[in-house]
Amino acid sequence: MSIYKRKDRKGWRVEISYLDAKGKRCRKFSSAKSRKEAIQMESAMLNDIGKAKAESLLFSDIATAFLNEAKRTRRYSTYKLYERLLRLHLLPNFGTKPFSSITRKDIQAWKDKIEKGDYSLSYKQHCYATLSVCFTQAKKDYGLVNTSLEATPNFSHDPNEVSTKGDRKLNYWEPWEFEKWLNAINEEISQGNGNETVLVGTKILVSICYYAGLRKGEANALLLSDYQTGDYPTLKVTKSVSQQLGLAKYMVTDPKNKASIRTVPVCKDLQAILDDHVKNFLSKVPLPDDKKYLVYGIAPIPNTTAETVKNRMEKKAGVRHIRIHDLRHSFASNLINAGVPITTVSKLCGHASTELTYRIYSHLFPETGAEAVDAMNKYISNHQGEKK
């Protein structure tokens, strides 16, 4: 790129060398009457070249830029979700299209294709959200504005669909169900039915999630040093484990949000289980306490392994099938039924806000409007005439 006096001395010449969007080397020339005009012309030419290059960018270029940034700034599990949705549902449809040429008709055709698949509404909305963040990336990085997505709404329930499923309800175990499950797996361990290490690891993972409300990844990331014993034992939650199909190893990451960093008290039943586990299992693992994983010893227990064993024990115990994540709901329901305030429930569960806790568990809280008024009437009645 240069500005120089013409050989005939009748003005100035602007010459710019650049690579186009496809990597081809190009050159652009222009003339100006004065050096000042040549400098202004150079700036305008560079702006035009940049705009032309941006407008010729493919959707795949935008997606690659987004994934590179997501890998640096998002949790690894979130990044992998974006990568999978782009690979399976977005790049096959939009990858070779110039981003600026994607129309509302293109997006609607893609939505129609997704609708034909056997996907949940939540999954389809995740696909749309991933497309949306790519459009945001194009505007942020390249100044490209495409309003086609704004004119195409997200996936939603069919307004003409009549649901026979009723309201969605949380799955969780009552205390007697967990007790039956625990008895079943203890019997398997004592009888030597299967891999003892896997059985014990699953028992500890399920127990921590049920009694302490940890997410699966949070429980799997606990080290022995995170378990503080004593009169009031606690579990220190500061990290999580991400496990993805196709990866040979796990990855330790930050927890879900800032509120997820917390210290959770350990009830006496869980303390008995953990103390026995530390004495009879972890003591045999030849690693220091800050290297031993509390659940499985040498490493986190694989998600699929734990889920398989848990499900098998459900059938043996004759209890309802729930996911490992649903054990958090069991923990929260136990707290709520015990009369624990919602602010405490929210803190112990590591929720970002009490509003989130109430939105999930509002149907479990016993206070109705009438009960609240009765409680207020009782309080006023008991405190009237105290001070005059």
C-alpha positions in Angstrom: 0.0 0.0 0.0 1.6 3.3 -1.0 1.0 6.9 -2.2 3.4 8.4 -4.6 3.8 11.2 -7.1 2.9 10.3 -10.7 5.8 10.1 -13.1 4.3 12.8 -15.3 4.1 15.0 -12.2 0.4 15.7 -12.9 -1.0 14.4 -9.6 -0.7 11.5 -7.2 -1.3 7.8 -7.4 -2.7 5.5 -4.8 -1.9 1.8 -5.0 -3.2 -0.9 -2.6 -2.3 -4.6 -2.5 -4.6 -6.9 -0.6 -6.0 -10.4 -0.3 -9.7 -10.9 -1.1 -12.1 -13.1 0.9 -10.9 -16.2 -1.0 -7.2 -15.4 -0.3 -6.4 -14.3 -3.8 -3.9 -11.4 -4.1 -5.4 -8.3 -5.7 -4.3 -4.7 -6.5 -6.3 -1.6 -6.7 -5.3 1.8 -8.2 -6.6 5.4 -8.2 -5.4 8.9 -8.9 -5.7 12.2 -7.0 -4.8 15.8 -7.6 -3.1 16.4 -4.3 -1.4 14.4 -1.5 -4.2 15.3 0.9 -6.8 14.1 -1.5 -4.7 10.9 -2.1 -4.6 10.2 1.7 -8.4 10.6 1.9 -8.8 8.4 -1.2 -6.6 5.7 0.3 -8.8 5.6 3.4 -12.0 5.3 1.4 -10.5 2.5 -0.8 -9.5 0.5 2.3 -13.0 1.0 3.7 -14.5 -0.3 0.4 -12.2 -3.2 0.3 -13.0 -4.2 3.9 -16.7 -3.9 3.3 -16.5 -6.0 0.1 -14.5 -8.6 1.9 -16.9 -8.7 4.8 -20.0 -8.9 2.5 -18.4 -11.9 0.7 -17.8 -13.8 4.0 -19.6 -17.2 4.1 -21.7 -18.3 7.1 -19.0 -20.9 7.8 -16.5 -18.0 8.2 -18.8 -16.3 10.8 -19.4 -19.6 12.6 -15.7 -20.3 12.8 -15.0 -16.9 14.3 -17.8 -17.4 16.8 -16.5 -20.9 17.9 -13.0 -19.6 18.3 -14.3 -16.9 20.7 -16.7 -19.3 22.5 -13.8 -21.6 23.2 -12.0 -18.8 25.0 -14.9 -17.2 26.8 -17.6 -19.9 27.4 -17.6 -23.0 29.6 -16.2 -26.0 27.8 -19.6 -27.9 27.9 -21.3 -24.8 26.4 -18.7 -24.5 23.6 -19.1 -28.2 22.8 -22.9 -27.7 22.6 -22.5 -24.8 20.1 -20.0 -26.9 18.1 -22.3 -29.8 17.8 -25.4 -27.8 16.9 -23.4 -25.9 14.2 -22.0 -29.1 12.8 -25.2 -31.1 12.7 -27.9 -28.5 11.9 -26.5 -25.1 10.8 -23.4 -25.5 8.6 -25.1 -28.2 6.4 -27.8 -25.6 5.6 -26.0 -22.2 5.6 -22.3 -23.0 5.6 -21.6 -22.2 1.9 -23.9 -19.2 1.7 -22.5 -15.7 1.9 -23.8 -14.4 5.2 -25.2 -11.2 3.7 -27.3 -13.2 1.2 -29.1 -15.4 3.8 -32.8 -14.5 3.5 -35.9 -15.0 5.7 -37.0 -17.6 3.2 -33.7 -19.5 3.8 -34.2 -19.4 7.6 -37.8 -20.5 7.4 -36.9 -23.4 5.1 -34.3 -24.5 7.7 -36.9 -24.2 10.5 -39.3 -26.4 8.5 -36.6 -29.0 8.1 -35.8 -29.0 11.8 -39.5 -29.2 12.6 -39.7 -32.5 10.7 -37.1 -34.1 13.0 -37.9 -35.8 16.2 -36.5 -33.0 18.5 -37.8 -31.5 21.7 -38.9 -27.9 21.7 -35.9 -27.0 24.0 -33.5 -28.6 21.5 -34.9 -26.7 18.6 -34.7 -23.5 20.5 -31.1 -24.2 21.3 -30.5 -24.5 17.5 -32.2 -21.2 16.9 -30.2 -19.5 19.7 -26.9 -20.8 18.2 -27.9 -19.3 14.8 -28.8 -16.0 16.6 -25.4 -15.7 18.3 -23.7 -16.2 14.9 -25.7 -13.3 13.5 -24.6 -11.2 16.5 -21.0 -12.2 15.9 -21.2 -11.0 12.3 -22.4 -7.6 13.4 -19.8 -7.3 16.2 -16.8 -8.4 14.3 -17.5 -7.4 10.7 -20.2 -4.8 10.9 -22.5 -7.0 8.9 -26.2 -6.5 9.6 -28.7 -9.0 8.3 -32.3 -8.6 9.6 -33.6 -11.8 8.2 -33.4 -13.6 11.5 -35.3 -10.8 13.3 -38.2 -11.4 10.9 -38.2 -15.1 11.6 -39.3 -15.9 15.2 -37.9 -18.7 17.4 -39.5 -22.2 17.6 -42.6 -22.3 19.8 -45.4 -24.7 20.7 -48.0 -25.3 18.1 -51.0 -23.2 19.2 -53.4 -25.8 17.7 -51.7 -28.7 19.5 -53.8 -30.2 22.4 -51.5 -31.6 25.0 -52.5 -34.7 27.0 -49.4 -34.7 29.1 -50.6 -32.2 31.7 -48.3 -29.8 33.5 -44.7 -30.7 33.6 -43.7 -32.0 37.0 -40.3 -32.3 38.6 -39.0 -35.8 39.2 -37.5 -36.5 42.6 -37.2 -39.3 45.2 -38.9 -39.3 48.5 -36.6 -40.2 51.4 -38.0 -43.8 51.5 -37.2 -44.2 47.8 -33.6 -43.2 48.2 -33.3 -45.5 51.2 -34.5 -48.4 49.1 -32.1 -47.6 46.4 -29.2 -47.3 48.9 -30.1 -50.7 50.4 -30.1 -52.2 46.9 -26.6 -51.0 46.0 -25.2 -51.8 49.4 -26.4 -55.4 48.9 -24.7 -55.5 45.5 -21.5 -54.3 47.0 -21.6 -56.8 49.9 -22.4 -59.7 47.6 -19.6 -58.8 45.2 -22.0 -58.5 42.2 -20.1 -56.5 39.7 -17.2 -54.1 39.7 -16.9 -52.9 43.3 -15.1 -49.7 42.4 -17.9 -48.8 39.9 -20.6 -49.7 42.4 -19.0 -47.7 45.2 -18.3 -44.7 43.0 -21.9 -44.6 41.8 -23.2 -44.9 45.4 -21.1 -41.9 46.5 -22.0 -39.8 43.5 -25.7 -40.4 43.9 -25.5 -39.9 47.7 -23.7 -36.5 47.3 -26.2 -35.3 44.7 -29.2 -36.5 46.9 -28.0 -35.3 50.3 -26.1 -32.1 49.3 -27.8 -31.0 46.0 -24.7 -30.9 43.9 -24.8 -31.0 40.2 -23.3 -34.2 38.7 -20.2 -32.3 37.4 -19.7 -30.6 40.7 -19.8 -33.8 42.7 -17.5 -35.5 40.3 -15.0 -32.6 40.6 -14.8 -32.8 44.5 -11.4 -33.8 45.8 -10.9 -35.4 49.2 -9.5 -32.1 50.5 -12.8 -30.5 49.7 -14.5 -32.6 52.3 -14.0 -30.9 55.7 -14.8 -33.2 58.6 -15.6 -32.4 62.2 -18.7 -31.5 64.2 -20.2 -29.6 61.2 -18.7 -31.2 58.1 -19.0 -29.5 54.7 -18.3 -29.9 51.0 -16.5 -27.1 49.3 -17.7 -26.6 45.7 -15.3 -24.6 43.5 -15.2 -26.5 40.2 -17.0 -28.8 37.9 -16.1 -31.7 35.5 -17.1 -31.8 31.9 -17.2 -35.1 30.0 -17.9 -35.2 26.3 -18.4 -38.1 23.9 -15.3 -38.5 21.7 -12.9 -37.2 24.4 -10.5 -39.6 25.9 -10.3 -37.5 29.1 -12.4 -35.3 31.3 -11.9 -31.6 31.8 -12.1 -29.7 35.1 -13.8 -26.3 34.6 -15.2 -23.5 36.6 -18.7 -24.2 38.0 -21.9 -23.0 36.2 -22.0 -19.5 37.7 -20.5 -17.5 40.6 -23.3 -18.6 42.9 -22.3 -22.2 42.3 -19.1 -21.6 44.3 -20.4 -22.4 47.7 -19.9 -24.4 50.9 -22.6 -27.0 51.5 -23.2 -28.5 55.0 -23.1 -32.3 55.2 -26.0 -34.1 57.0 -25.2 -36.9 59.4 -26.4 -39.6 57.0 -24.1 -38.4 54.2 -21.3 -37.9 56.7 -21.6 -41.6 57.7 -21.5 -42.7 54.1 -18.5 -40.4 53.3 -16.5 -41.3 56.4 -16.9 -45.0 55.6 -15.9 -44.4 52.0 -12.8 -42.5 53.0 -11.7 -45.2 55.5 -12.4 -48.3 53.4 -11.9 -47.1 49.8 -10.0 -43.8 49.4 -7.4 -44.8 52.0 -6.2 -47.4 49.5 -5.7 -44.9 46.7 -2.0 -43.9 46.5 -2.5 -40.2 46.0 -2.4 -37.1 48.4 -5.8 -35.8 49.5 -5.7 -32.8 47.1 -5.2 -35.2 44.2 -7.8 -37.9 45.2 -11.3 -37.5 43.7 -13.8 -37.9 46.5 -16.2 -40.0 44.4 -14.0 -42.3 42.4 -10.5 -42.0 43.7 -8.1 -41.6 40.8 -10.5 -39.7 38.4 -14.1 -38.7 38.0 -16.5 -41.6 37.4 -17.7 -41.7 33.8 -21.2 -40.3 33.4 -22.5 -43.2 31.4 -21.1 -45.7 33.8 -22.8 -44.1 36.8 -26.1 -43.7 35.0 -26.1 -47.3 34.0 -25.5 -48.6 37.5 -28.0 -46.2 39.0 -30.7 -47.3 36.6 -30.0 -51.0 37.3 -30.3 -50.4 41.1 -33.6 -48.5 40.5 -35.1 -51.6 39.0 -33.7 -53.8 41.7 -35.1 -51.5 44.4 -38.4 -51.0 42.6 -38.3 -47.2 42.8 -39.1 -44.6 40.2 -36.6 -43.8 37.4 -35.1 -40.3 37.7 -32.0 -38.8 36.2 -28.9 -38.1 38.3 -29.6 -34.4 37.9 -33.1 -34.9 39.4 -31.4 -35.8 42.7 -30.9 -32.0 43.1 -34.6 -31.7 43.0 -34.8 -34.3 45.7 -32.4 -32.3 47.9 -34.4 -29.1 47.3 -37.8 -30.8 48.0 -36.4 -32.2 51.3 -35.3 -28.7 52.3 -38.6 -27.1 51.4 -40.7 -29.8 53.1 -38.5 -29.3 56.2 -39.5 -25.6 56.2 -36.1 -24.2 55.1 -36.5 -20.6 53.7 -36.3 -20.2 50.0 -33.2 -17.9 50.3 -31.3 -20.7 52.0 -32.5 -23.3 49.5 -31.3 -21.1 46.6 -27.9 -20.6 48.2 -27.4 -24.3 49.0 -28.4 -25.3 45.4 -26.0 -22.7 43.9 -28.8 -20.9 42.0 -28.0 -17.5 40.5 -31.1 -16.0 42.2 -34.0 -16.8 44.5 -36.3 -16.0 41.6 -34.9 -19.0 39.7 -35.4 -21.2 42.8 -39.0 -20.2 43.2 -39.7 -20.6 39.5 -38.5 -24.2 39.7 -39.9 -25.2 43.0 -42.9 -22.8 43.6 -45.4 -25.7 43.6 -43.5 -27.3 46.5 -43.8 -24.4 48.9 -46.7 -24.9 51.3 -47.6 -21.3 51.8 -50.8 -20.3 50.1 -52.4 -16.9 50.2 -54.8 -17.9 53.0 -52.0 -19.5 55.0 -49.9 -16.3 54.7 -52.7 -14.1 55.9 -53.4 -16.5 58.8 -49.7 -16.4 59.8 -49.8 -12.6 59.7 -53.0 -12.4 61.8 -51.4 -14.8 64.3 -48.2 -12.6 64.5 -50.2 -9.4 64.9 -52.4 -11.0 67.6 -49.5 -12.3 69.6 -47.7 -9.0 69.6 -50.5 -6.5 70.2 -50.3 -4.6 73.4 -46.6 -5.4 74.0 -45.4 -1.8 74.1 -47.4 1.3 74.8 
